[in-house]
Amino acid sequence: MKRRLLWKLSAIIVAGTVLLFWLIHILVNKTEQHMSFIDEAHQQTLHHYAAKAEQLYLNGDKAGLKDWLQTLRDKEDTWVAVVQPEIQTIAGSVLSEDFKQRFRLGRSIDWKIHLYFKTNPVMDLIFADGRTHFLITLPQRMRPGTYWLETNLLLQIALPMLLMAMISIIIYRHVMSPLRQLERATQQFSQGNFDVRLRNSLGARNDEITALAETFDGMAERIGNLIQSQRHLTSDLSHELRTPLTRIELALNWAEQHSPNSEPLRRIREECQQMRNLVEDTLSLAWLENEQPELQTDELDLTDLIDSIVDDARFEFPEHRIELKLPEHALLTHSSDRALGHAIENIIRNALTHTPEGGTVTVSLRSVAQQYRIDIDDQGPGIAAKYLDDIFKPFFRLGRASRHQYHGFGIGLSLAKRQVEAVGGKLKASNIQTKGLRMTISLPAPVAAN
C-alpha cells in the first residue's frame, strides 16, 4: 500500500475525532444528569419546612401556620403556600386510587430539575393525609447546576483542546521519533562513522519514513565505500611511492659522489626531498583521517616548543628574519608534542616560503580567555578573502592572477589543520590589513595559566 504514513495519520485523526465527540457527549450527559438534582442537604431543608407546616396544620394553629409561611417567604425570598385541591369529576368520571396517590400540584423534590429552564419550579411536598400540599417555589440558592455554564464550557472547549493536544503529541512522536534517529545517524555519518545504518532501528515500521531510512542506508553505504576506497588508495599510493624514491635517492648518492657540484643533481635532490616530504605528509594525513585519533597525552611548554622550531627555521632560511613575541613559559596539557610541533613547523615554513628575502615573519604567543593564541604573520601578498578556507584543502591551487604568484599549497596546511584539531585546537587564516597572511592557532589552556 502506498502512502502508508498518510493513512496512519488519517486513521489517528479520524479515530481521535470520533473519540472526542463520543467522550464529550457521554461526559456532558452524565455531568448534566448528575447536576440536575437538588442537593441532599437542600432536600432535608425542604422536608423540614413542610414538616413544621404540617405540624402547625394538624394542630389547627392557623395563625402559627400563617406566620411560618410568611417567615419562609422572607427567609428564602420565594413563594410558599399550603393548599387542598378540590378535584371534581364530571360525566360519571372516577379518579383511580393510583392517580390520587401520584397527583401533585408541583414537582417532587427528588425529581430532575431541567438546567435550561429560566424560572425555578414549584416543589410539592404532600402531607400525611394525602390531600394537603406544601408548595414552595424552589429558592434560588437551592437550584442545582450553579456551575453548569462553567462546567459546560470546560467540557465543550477545554476537553477538546486537551484531547486534540494529545492527538497532536501522538502524531508528532510518531513522525519525529524516526526523524530524530535520522538526524543522529546523519550527525554520526558526518563525523566519520560510515558504518551507521538506520533501517533496522525502526523495527517493523513500514511507511514513507522507512523508505527514507532505506535510501539513507544505501547512500551511506555507497559514500562510505567511496571514501574508504579513496583513503586506502591514498595511503597505498603513498606507501608505494617510498620504494622508487629510495632507489632514486640511492642513485643520486652515487651520482653526487662522481659529480659533487652538479647543478642538475642538486635540483633533482631538492625535488626528491620535496616529494618525500609530500609522501610523508600524505601518509600522516591519511592516518589522521582514517583513525580519527585524539592526540592529547603529552604535557609541554609552548614557549620551548616554538623556540626549538624557530631555531631550525632560522638555520634553513638565513635570508629571512623571524621575530618572536613569547612569554617566559606557556604550559600546555593534554596535547601532543610531535603533532603540534609538526603543525607549527609547517605553518612557519609556509610563512617563510611566501615572504620575500629580507622580510620578517612574526611569531607571537599570548593567553586569551583560557586559550593560548599563536599568531604567525608573514609579509607575503596575502590571499583573497573568499579563498581563506580553501587553502586548507589538500593540493588547493589558485590561478596566477588570483594567488599573486603563490606556488600552490600542497598538503602541508591541510595536515597542519588536522593535527591542530587532533590536539583540541583550531586553525584559521586571515589577511593582515597592511600586507601578508596571518595563521592563528587557538589551543585550550589550563585554567591556572590565566
C-alpha positions in Angstrom: 0.0 0.0 0.0 1.4 3.4 -1.0 1.3 6.4 1.2 1.1 4.4 4.4 2.0 7.3 6.6 -0.9 9.3 5.1 -3.3 6.5 6.0 -1.8 6.1 9.5 -2.1 9.8 10.3 -5.6 9.9 8.8 -6.7 7.0 10.9 -5.3 8.6 14.1 -7.0 11.9 13.4 -10.4 10.2 12.5 -10.3 7.9 15.5 -9.3 10.7 17.7 -12.1 13.0 16.4 -14.7 10.2 16.8 -13.4 9.5 20.3 -13.6 13.3 21.1 -17.2 13.7 20.1 -18.2 10.4 21.8 -16.4 11.4 25.0 -17.9 14.9 25.0 -21.4 13.5 24.5 -21.0 11.0 27.3 -19.5 13.4 29.8 -21.9 16.2 29.0 -24.9 13.9 29.5 -23.5 12.3 32.7 -22.5 15.7 34.1 -25.8 17.3 33.3 -27.7 14.3 34.8 -25.6 14.5 38.0 -26.0 18.2 38.3 -29.8 18.2 37.7 -30.9 17.1 41.2 -31.4 19.1 44.3 -28.6 18.6 46.8 -29.4 16.2 49.6 -28.9 18.9 52.3 -31.4 21.2 50.5 -33.9 18.3 50.2 -33.7 17.8 54.0 -34.3 21.6 54.5 -37.4 21.5 52.3 -38.7 18.4 54.2 -38.1 20.3 57.5 -40.1 23.3 56.1 -43.0 21.0 55.1 -42.9 19.0 58.4 -43.2 22.1 60.5 -46.0 23.5 58.3 -47.8 20.1 58.6 -47.4 20.1 62.4 -49.0 23.5 62.7 -51.8 22.5 60.3 -52.6 19.3 62.2 -52.6 21.3 65.5 -55.2 23.6 63.9 -52.8 26.6 64.6 -53.8 28.6 61.5 -52.2 31.8 62.9 -48.9 30.0 63.6 -49.1 28.4 60.1 -49.6 31.8 58.5 -46.6 33.2 60.4 -44.4 30.3 59.5 -45.3 30.6 55.8 -44.5 34.3 55.9 -41.2 33.6 57.7 -40.3 31.2 54.9 -41.2 33.8 52.2 -39.0 36.4 53.9 -36.2 34.0 54.6 -36.0 32.3 51.1 -37.4 35.2 49.1 -39.8 32.9 47.3 -43.5 31.9 47.1 -44.8 29.4 49.7 -48.3 28.0 50.2 -50.3 25.2 51.8 -53.3 24.1 49.7 -56.0 21.5 49.5 -57.0 20.9 45.8 -60.6 20.0 45.1 -60.9 17.8 42.1 -64.5 17.3 40.8 -65.2 14.7 38.2 -67.9 15.1 35.6 -69.9 12.9 33.3 -69.5 10.0 35.7 -65.7 10.0 35.7 -64.0 8.3 38.6 -60.4 9.0 39.8 -58.4 5.9 40.4 -56.5 5.4 43.6 -53.2 5.3 41.8 -53.9 8.7 40.3 -54.9 10.1 43.7 -51.6 8.9 45.2 -49.5 10.3 42.4 -51.3 13.6 41.9 -49.1 16.6 42.5 -49.5 20.4 42.1 -45.7 20.8 41.7 -42.6 18.7 41.3 -41.3 16.2 43.8 -38.1 17.2 45.4 -36.3 14.1 44.2 -37.2 14.7 40.5 -34.8 16.0 37.9 -34.6 19.8 37.6 -34.0 21.0 34.0 -30.9 23.2 34.0 -32.0 25.1 30.9 -35.3 26.5 32.4 -35.0 30.1 33.4 -37.7 30.0 36.1 -37.5 27.9 39.2 -40.0 25.1 39.5 -42.7 24.7 42.3 -41.8 21.9 44.7 -44.7 19.9 46.1 -44.5 18.0 49.5 -47.7 16.2 50.4 -48.9 15.9 54.0 -49.7 12.6 55.6 -53.4 13.0 54.8 -52.6 12.7 51.1 -54.7 15.7 50.1 -52.9 18.7 51.6 -49.9 20.0 49.7 -47.0 22.2 50.9 -45.9 24.2 47.8 -42.8 26.3 47.5 -41.1 27.8 44.5 -37.6 26.4 44.7 -35.3 29.0 46.3 -32.5 30.2 44.1 -29.8 29.1 46.5 -31.1 25.5 46.3 -31.3 25.4 42.5 -28.9 22.7 41.1 -26.4 23.4 38.3 -24.9 26.5 39.8 -21.7 26.0 37.9 -23.3 24.3 34.9 -22.3 27.1 32.5 -18.6 26.9 33.6 -18.7 23.1 33.5 -20.3 23.1 30.1 -17.6 25.5 28.7 -15.0 23.2 30.3 -16.4 20.2 28.6 -17.0 21.9 25.3 -13.7 23.8 25.0 -11.1 22.7 27.4 -11.7 19.0 27.0 -11.5 19.1 23.1 -8.3 21.2 23.4 -6.8 18.6 25.7 -7.7 15.7 23.5 -6.5 17.4 20.4 -3.2 18.2 22.1 -2.9 14.5 23.0 -3.6 13.5 19.4 -1.1 16.1 18.2 1.6 14.7 20.5 0.9 11.2 19.3 1.2 12.2 15.7 4.3 14.3 16.5 6.0 11.4 18.3 5.1 9.0 15.5 6.7 11.3 12.9 9.5 12.9 14.8 10.9 9.8 16.5 12.3 8.3 13.3 13.3 11.7 12.1 15.4 12.2 15.2 17.0 8.9 14.6 17.8 10.0 11.1 19.3 13.3 12.4 21.5 11.3 14.8 22.6 8.9 12.1 23.4 11.9 9.8 25.5 13.5 12.5 27.4 10.3 13.1 28.0 9.9 9.4 29.3 13.4 9.1 31.7 12.7 12.0 33.2 9.8 10.1 31.1 6.9 11.3 30.4 5.4 7.9 29.0 2.2 9.3 25.9 3.8 10.7 22.6 2.4 9.5 19.1 3.5 10.2 16.5 1.0 8.8 17.0 -1.8 11.4 16.4 0.6 14.3 12.9 1.4 13.0 11.7 -2.2 13.6 8.6 -3.4 11.8 7.5 0.0 10.8 6.8 0.3 7.0 5.9 3.7 5.6 7.4 6.7 3.8 9.8 7.3 6.6 11.2 3.8 6.5 11.7 4.3 2.7 13.7 7.4 3.5 15.7 5.4 6.0 16.4 2.7 3.4 17.5 5.5 1.0 19.8 6.9 3.6 21.3 3.5 4.3 22.0 3.0 0.6 23.6 6.4 0.3 25.7 5.9 3.5 26.9 2.6 2.2 27.9 3.9 -1.2 29.5 7.1 0.1 31.3 5.2 2.9 32.7 2.7 0.5 33.9 5.5 -1.8 35.6 7.5 1.0 37.2 4.4 2.4 38.4 3.4 -1.0 39.8 6.8 -1.6 41.6 6.8 1.7 43.1 3.4 1.2 44.2 4.4 -2.3 45.9 7.5 -1.0 47.6 5.5 1.8 48.6 2.6 -0.5 49.9 5.0 -3.2 52.0 6.9 -0.7 53.5 3.7 0.6 54.3 2.5 -2.9 56.0 5.8 -3.8 58.5 5.3 -1.0 60.3 2.4 -2.9 61.1 4.3 -6.1 62.0 7.4 -4.1 64.5 5.3 -2.1 66.0 4.0 -5.3 66.3 7.4 -6.8 68.0 8.8 -3.7 70.5 5.8 -3.8 71.3 6.6 -7.4 71.6 10.3 -6.6 74.1 9.5 -3.8 76.2 7.5 -6.3 76.0 10.3 -8.9 76.9 13.0 -6.4 80.0 11.2 -5.4 81.2 11.4 -9.0 79.9 14.9 -9.7 79.6 16.7 -6.3 79.0 20.2 -7.8 76.4 19.3 -10.4 73.6 21.8 -10.6 71.1 19.3 -12.2 71.9 16.7 -9.5 71.3 19.4 -6.8 67.9 20.2 -8.3 67.0 16.6 -8.5 67.9 16.2 -4.8 65.6 19.1 -3.9 62.7 17.6 -5.9 63.2 14.2 -4.4 63.2 15.7 -0.9 60.1 17.7 -1.7 58.4 14.5 -3.0 59.5 12.5 0.1 58.0 15.3 2.4 54.8 15.2 0.4 54.6 11.4 0.7 55.2 11.5 4.5 52.6 14.3 4.9 50.1 12.3 2.8 50.6 9.2 5.0 50.2 11.3 8.1 47.0 12.9 6.8 45.6 9.6 5.7 46.3 8.2 9.2 44.6 11.1 10.9 41.6 10.9 8.7 41.2 7.1 8.9 41.9 6.6 12.6 40.4 9.9 13.9 42.8 9.9 16.9 42.8 12.4 19.8 46.4 13.2 20.4 46.1 14.7 23.9 48.5 12.7 26.0 51.5 15.0 26.4 52.4 17.9 28.6 54.6 20.5 27.1 55.8 24.1 27.2 54.7 26.0 24.1 57.5 28.6 24.5 60.2 25.9 24.4 58.5 24.1 21.5 58.3 27.3 19.4 61.8 28.3 20.3 63.2 25.0 19.0 61.2 25.1 15.8 62.3 28.7 15.1 65.9 27.9 15.7 65.7 25.2 12.9 63.8 27.6 10.6 66.5 30.3 11.1 69.2 27.9 10.1 67.2 26.8 7.0 66.1 30.3 6.0 69.1 32.5 6.8 67.9 35.3 4.4 64.8 35.9 6.5 64.2 37.4 9.9 62.0 35.7 12.4 60.7 37.9 15.2 59.4 36.2 18.4 57.0 37.5 21.0 56.7 34.8 23.6 56.1 34.6 27.3 58.7 33.1 29.6 56.6 29.9 30.0 53.3 28.6 28.5 52.4 25.2 30.0 50.0 23.1 27.8 48.5 19.9 29.0 46.6 17.2 27.1 48.4 17.8 23.9 50.9 16.1 21.6 54.5 17.4 21.3 55.0 15.7 17.9 51.7 16.6 16.2 51.6 20.2 17.4 55.2 20.8 16.7 54.9 19.4 13.2 51.9 21.6 12.5 53.6 24.8 13.8 56.7 23.9 11.8 54.7 23.5 8.6 52.9 26.9 9.1 56.2 28.7 9.8 57.9 27.2 6.8 54.9 28.2 4.7 55.1 31.7 6.0 58.9 31.9 5.3 58.4 30.5 1.8 55.9 33.2 0.8 57.8 36.0 2.5 60.3 37.8 0.2 64.0 37.5 1.1 64.9 40.1 3.8 61.4 40.1 5.0 60.2 39.3 8.5 57.9 36.5 9.9 56.5 37.3 13.3 55.5 34.5 15.7 53.6 35.6 18.8 52.1 33.7 21.7 49.7 35.0 24.3 46.9 33.9 26.6 43.4 35.0 25.8 40.2 33.8 27.6 41.5 30.5 28.8 43.1 29.9 25.4 46.6 30.1 24.0 46.7 32.0 20.8 49.6 31.6 18.4 49.8 34.2 15.6 52.2 33.6 12.7 52.4 36.6 10.3 54.2 36.7 7.0 54.9 39.5 4.6 53.7 37.8 1.5 51.0 39.0 -0.9 48.1 37.6 1.1 45.1 35.8 -0.3 41.6 36.9 -1.5 39.2 36.6 1.4 37.0 34.1 -0.4 39.9 31.6 -0.6 40.9 31.7 3.1 39.1 28.5 3.9 40.1 26.7 0.7 43.8 26.9 1.4 43.4 24.1 4.0 42.1 21.7 1.3 44.8 19.2 0.1 46.6 20.4 -3.1 44.5 23.5 -3.4 45.7 25.9 -6.1 44.7 29.3 -7.4 45.0 30.9 -10.8 48.1 33.0 -11.2 46.1 36.3 -11.3 44.3 35.4 -8.1 47.1 34.0 -6.0 49.6 36.7 -6.5 52.4 34.4 -7.6 51.7 31.7 -4.9 53.1 28.3 -5.8 50.1 26.3 -4.5 49.6 24.9 -1.0 50.2 21.1 -1.4 49.2 19.2 1.7 51.1 20.9 4.4 48.3 23.3 5.6 45.7 20.5 5.4 47.9 18.3 7.6 48.6 21.2 10.0 44.9 21.9 10.4 44.1 18.3 11.1 47.0 18.0 13.6 45.9 21.1 15.5 42.3 19.7 15.6 43.6 16.4 16.9 45.0 18.1 20.0 41.8 20.0 20.6 42.7 23.3 18.9 41.6 25.3 15.9 43.5 26.8 12.9 42.3 29.7 10.8 43.7 32.1 8.3 43.2 35.9 7.9 44.7 38.7 5.9 46.7 41.4 7.7 45.5 44.9 7.0 48.9 46.1 5.9 50.2 43.2 3.9 50.6 39.4 4.4 48.8 36.4 5.8 48.2 35.5 9.4 47.8 32.0 10.6 46.1 31.7 14.1 46.3 28.6 16.2 43.9 28.5 19.3 44.6 25.9 21.9 42.8 25.3 25.2 45.0 26.5 28.1 44.9 25.2 31.6 42.7 27.4 33.9 45.7 28.1 36.1 47.6 29.5 33.1 45.4 32.6 33.2 
